Amino acid sequence: MTPRRPRGRAITRALLRRMPLPPLHGDDDKESRGRVLVVGGSALVPGALLLAGVAALRAGAGKLQLATVRSAATALAIAVPEALVVPLMQSRTGEIAGSRAAAALRKYAGDTDALLLGPGMGAGPAAGALLVALLRFIGDDTILVLDGAGAIALGDHPGVLASRDGRAVLTPHAGEMASLLGIDKRDVESEPAATARLAAGRFAAVVALKGPKSWIAHPDGTLLSYDGGSVGLGTSGSGDTLAGIVAGLAARGADPLTAAAWAVWAHGTAGRNLARRMATVGFLARELLAEVPALVGRG
């Protein structure tokens, strides 16, 4: 007999009403809505950090800090005037220089509510070294969001999140999940729910496995699913935007599972809204950003 595949609870408006975001109050200021630090980018892909950072602000975070390779920092600071931008040491290939770049982030990582690592970074040992270094700096209450290379880096450091008490979110797509677990991408695509659960347990983190149907797994076995997005979301920068929404909601005080569920729903709904107004495909990841406040920004 073939084992029953896990189904999970569908993410709907009714479910999200039972998982409310932290309330907004009239006297809230930017400090009370939390601080986000986004670390990533490279000389070739600096825009990923722009998308992720602006998405965090659109999700309601109060303060934004970005950290990227020195050669891209000035342009990024001009493009995102709302952010403090930290220039980091870079390698000859234009990537963040791993642990050698971490010292510049000690001050900022130690005073942030949500830290997102990975958008626009190349996978490799340097990403893992940077992750390990940053974990020494962040506070116990900080929620860590790992996207792209940041998530893949866990494969070489599988136990580093064990002490974080589940205060981490991974946002891989199928290819990144395959690299993280050392399995074939086809295995991930054939059993996405079971794979998300496996990764959540192994890495002690909430896992949002992106795809035509996205699966969100908690280390305690909770499983959620969402298939209400649009095919147009399969576009460059879309994943960076999703990761930024997760970080922004986490900075506002949402727990990791709530932040992931709302972010996946908001990201999918934003894509569906654009598909209705524009076309099934052809809208850009940057155009998702303006859709986000109406979905997650009401008090």
Legacy VTK file of the C-alpha trace (Angstrom):
# vtk DataFile Version 3.0
C-alpha trace
ASCII
DATASET POLYDATA
POINTS 299 float
0.000 0.000 0.000
1.304 3.449 -0.901
1.645 5.657 2.202
-0.766 8.570 2.395
0.875 11.814 1.441
0.576 14.608 4.000
-2.028 17.173 3.012
-1.579 20.076 5.402
-4.036 22.859 6.129
-4.719 25.235 3.275
-3.743 28.851 3.893
-6.976 30.794 3.541
-8.258 34.075 4.915
-10.121 32.067 7.557
-6.920 30.354 8.681
-5.005 33.640 8.734
-7.701 35.171 10.961
-6.729 32.499 13.483
-3.062 33.463 13.032
-3.271 37.260 13.313
-0.339 39.553 12.775
0.718 41.692 15.747
-1.765 44.570 16.128
-0.895 48.075 14.995
-1.562 50.995 17.336
-1.915 54.684 16.671
1.154 55.527 18.730
3.432 52.956 17.041
6.651 54.354 15.588
9.414 52.883 13.484
11.172 51.469 16.529
8.103 49.569 17.719
7.614 47.978 14.285
11.064 46.453 14.334
14.381 46.544 12.549
15.399 44.361 9.598
18.941 43.638 8.447
19.254 42.119 4.966
22.664 40.698 4.036
23.405 39.565 0.512
23.815 40.671 -3.051
26.952 40.581 -5.165
28.630 42.626 -7.853
26.511 40.843 -10.461
23.195 40.680 -8.556
22.899 43.767 -6.306
19.207 44.273 -7.124
18.150 41.214 -5.149
18.904 43.125 -1.965
16.828 46.086 -3.134
13.803 43.853 -3.727
14.134 42.042 -0.407
14.740 45.198 1.599
11.902 47.215 0.105
9.611 44.198 0.550
10.434 44.213 4.272
9.437 47.875 4.500
6.283 47.269 2.466
5.397 44.511 4.945
5.486 47.116 7.707
8.949 46.875 9.259
10.005 50.163 10.839
13.728 50.349 10.011
15.813 48.805 7.262
19.523 48.074 7.073
21.176 46.536 4.015
24.641 45.023 3.780
26.280 44.155 0.480
29.584 44.135 -1.390
31.479 47.391 -1.301
31.292 47.929 -5.071
27.469 47.980 -4.993
26.851 49.740 -1.671
26.745 53.354 -2.882
24.377 52.636 -5.758
22.144 50.636 -3.418
22.064 53.461 -0.871
20.903 55.876 -3.590
18.310 53.432 -4.902
16.901 52.769 -1.416
17.213 56.072 0.472
15.114 54.676 3.331
17.903 52.239 4.274
21.202 52.377 6.095
23.679 50.558 3.834
26.771 48.759 5.128
29.613 48.107 2.607
31.256 44.701 3.033
34.572 43.218 1.970
34.234 41.370 -1.311
36.112 38.592 -3.037
37.792 38.754 -6.435
34.652 37.215 -7.924
32.442 40.003 -6.553
30.870 37.999 -3.734
30.710 38.863 -0.034
34.008 37.718 1.468
32.549 35.222 3.947
33.692 35.479 7.549
36.142 38.255 6.627
33.148 40.499 5.969
31.331 39.613 9.158
33.160 41.973 11.531
31.520 44.997 9.893
28.109 43.537 10.780
28.622 42.857 14.495
27.019 46.142 15.584
24.025 45.846 13.263
23.358 42.127 13.622
23.336 42.447 17.396
20.548 45.017 17.287
18.038 43.688 14.787
14.678 41.976 15.135
14.910 40.014 11.881
17.990 39.143 9.863
17.627 37.954 6.276
20.680 36.311 4.723
21.060 35.139 1.153
19.311 37.179 -1.568
21.648 37.639 -4.514
24.548 35.720 -2.956
26.401 32.916 -4.680
26.321 29.544 -2.959
29.576 28.176 -1.606
31.785 27.964 1.484
31.834 31.751 1.932
28.059 31.810 2.478
28.342 29.160 5.183
31.215 30.966 6.884
29.224 34.192 6.916
26.170 32.414 8.354
28.172 30.871 11.190
29.807 34.221 11.985
26.488 36.096 12.029
24.932 33.553 14.378
27.508 34.564 16.966
26.322 38.170 16.786
22.515 38.016 16.767
20.386 38.031 19.894
18.285 35.136 21.133
15.052 36.850 20.080
16.144 37.703 16.547
14.339 35.747 13.819
16.719 34.501 11.144
15.436 34.185 7.569
17.601 32.207 5.134
16.992 32.443 1.403
18.914 31.088 -1.567
22.588 30.660 -0.727
21.829 31.341 2.926
19.552 28.303 3.088
21.847 26.062 1.031
24.690 26.866 3.445
22.928 24.916 6.175
23.806 21.710 4.343
27.411 22.090 5.509
26.397 23.351 8.974
23.277 21.299 9.824
23.283 21.860 13.575
23.853 25.602 13.788
20.177 26.495 14.299
19.531 23.961 17.058
19.916 26.537 19.828
17.580 29.079 18.218
14.409 27.407 19.501
12.763 27.416 16.076
13.303 31.146 15.487
14.355 30.684 11.879
12.641 30.477 8.491
14.052 28.894 5.334
12.589 29.912 1.957
14.095 27.581 -0.687
12.671 26.590 -4.050
12.920 22.955 -5.167
16.416 23.277 -6.626
17.780 24.939 -3.503
16.079 22.360 -1.294
17.684 19.579 -3.323
21.114 21.180 -2.824
20.445 21.658 0.883
19.458 18.032 1.457
21.824 16.484 -1.074
19.033 14.830 -3.067
17.695 15.023 -6.602
15.430 17.931 -7.501
12.922 15.459 -8.915
12.597 13.862 -5.482
11.735 17.233 -3.983
9.175 17.934 -6.692
7.538 14.520 -6.308
7.224 14.760 -2.498
7.298 18.467 -1.595
5.223 18.219 1.596
7.247 15.360 3.036
10.487 17.083 2.014
9.474 20.339 3.723
8.666 18.411 6.898
11.964 16.554 6.735
13.931 19.789 6.394
11.973 21.517 9.169
12.824 18.723 11.580
16.421 18.348 10.493
17.278 22.049 10.665
14.976 23.127 13.538
13.364 25.851 11.428
10.124 26.738 9.719
10.500 25.799 6.049
8.577 27.527 3.253
9.208 25.384 0.198
8.281 27.516 -2.806
6.616 26.080 -5.896
3.359 25.953 -7.886
1.962 24.755 -4.563
3.993 26.046 -1.640
4.377 24.055 1.568
5.175 25.479 4.995
6.396 23.067 7.651
7.119 23.684 11.328
9.547 21.538 13.348
6.606 20.382 15.506
5.010 18.732 12.447
2.502 21.463 11.561
2.037 21.600 7.798
0.371 24.343 5.732
-0.091 24.670 1.988
-0.916 27.418 -0.489
-1.723 27.108 -4.189
-3.471 30.409 -4.836
-0.681 32.240 -6.618
-0.043 32.949 -10.276
2.286 31.405 -12.835
3.643 34.912 -13.324
5.340 34.680 -9.930
7.927 32.455 -11.582
10.085 35.441 -12.488
13.489 36.855 -11.515
13.474 38.432 -8.071
10.148 36.988 -6.957
11.764 34.812 -4.295
13.772 37.753 -2.951
10.526 39.654 -2.541
8.915 36.783 -0.632
11.889 36.467 1.711
11.749 40.204 2.397
8.066 40.010 3.304
8.821 37.204 5.764
11.560 39.302 7.378
9.380 42.409 7.560
6.533 40.563 9.270
8.961 38.881 11.655
10.420 42.270 12.586
6.903 43.454 13.443
6.675 40.645 15.981
5.085 37.764 14.073
6.346 34.322 15.076
8.147 32.369 12.327
5.178 30.226 11.267
2.805 33.196 11.189
5.303 35.337 9.270
5.844 32.580 6.702
2.138 31.836 6.243
1.132 35.478 5.807
4.092 36.153 3.507
3.319 33.222 1.210
-0.337 34.250 1.066
0.445 37.946 0.471
3.044 37.120 -2.180
0.629 34.814 -3.983
-2.273 37.226 -3.712
-0.121 40.077 -5.019
0.766 37.955 -8.038
-2.870 37.072 -8.632
-3.883 40.728 -8.426
-1.260 41.717 -10.989
-2.233 38.847 -13.272
-5.813 40.104 -13.304
-4.832 43.698 -14.043
-1.942 43.108 -16.468
-1.485 39.615 -17.894
-0.819 36.078 -16.727
2.907 36.604 -17.189
5.081 39.634 -17.792
4.733 41.570 -14.538
7.966 42.190 -12.631
9.009 41.270 -9.112
9.364 44.981 -8.293
5.686 45.444 -9.175
4.699 43.031 -6.414
6.028 45.470 -3.831
3.254 48.054 -4.108
0.633 45.331 -3.618
1.935 44.234 -0.238
0.811 47.023 2.154
-2.879 46.556 1.353
-2.550 42.860 2.205
-0.576 42.971 5.458
-0.436 46.622 6.541
-3.846 47.288 8.051
-4.251 47.694 11.799
LINES 1 300
299 0 1 2 3 4 5 6 7 8 9 10 11 12 13 14 15 16 17 18 19 20 21 22 23 24 25 26 27 28 29 30 31 32 33 34 35 36 37 38 39 40 41 42 43 44 45 46 47 48 49 50 51 52 53 54 55 56 57 58 59 60 61 62 63 64 65 66 67 68 69 70 71 72 73 74 75 76 77 78 79 80 81 82 83 84 85 86 87 88 89 90 91 92 93 94 95 96 97 98 99 100 101 102 103 104 105 106 107 108 109 110 111 112 113 114 115 116 117 118 119 120 121 122 123 124 125 126 127 128 129 130 131 132 133 134 135 136 137 138 139 140 141 142 143 144 145 146 147 148 149 150 151 152 153 154 155 156 157 158 159 160 161 162 163 164 165 166 167 168 169 170 171 172 173 174 175 176 177 178 179 180 181 182 183 184 185 186 187 188 189 190 191 192 193 194 195 196 197 198 199 200 201 202 203 204 205 206 207 208 209 210 211 212 213 214 215 216 217 218 219 220 221 222 223 224 225 226 227 228 229 230 231 232 233 234 235 236 237 238 239 240 241 242 243 244 245 246 247 248 249 250 251 252 253 254 255 256 257 258 259 260 261 262 263 264 265 266 267 268 269 270 271 272 273 274 275 276 277 278 279 280 281 282 283 284 285 286 287 288 289 290 291 292 293 294 295 296 297 298
